[in-house]
Amino acid sequence: MRFKFWIWASVVTQLLTAAFHSLSFFVKPTPQNDTEKQLFDLVDNYKPDAGMGFHPSFSELFTGLSISFTLICLFGGLLNWFLAKRNPGAEIWKGMLLIETIIFGALFLAMLFFTFFPPILCTGLIFVFLLGGRLSLSWQNKQ
């Protein structure tokens, strides 16, 4: 397949993943029973000592990690969009796609083991599109 397909597919997937994931910052889940109510209360209000005067709740820690996921997808999508518009040489693309493939491949593995279906699917697609872009560059140069 053509290189541009893989790049634009990764841009769209990265930006959509960031957008979908950012929706979680505006929707607050509600507990469905007494056990969940107790769990939500602990997650929101229990603040263990993390050292050096830092006492975050688990909800605050989770939000920090969640924002990081949204931002890395946004950064990857905007970077690829910028590069696709500027059309740098193949060597720049090879280096950037190698870095992104490693990062998003590691992210995909983390999602595979620690999350649920939607982020697994999204990061898996991002990884496949980035890998496809990187491999299509190698194949174009051999022809």
Secondary structure, DSSP 4 states (H G I P E B T S, - for coil): --HHHHHHHHHHHHHHHHHHHHGGGT------SHHHHHHHHHHHH-----STT----HHHHHHHHHHHHHHHHHHHHHHHHHHHHH---HHHHHHHHHHHHHHHHHHHHHHHHHS-HHHHHHHHHHHHHHHHHHHHHHHHHH-
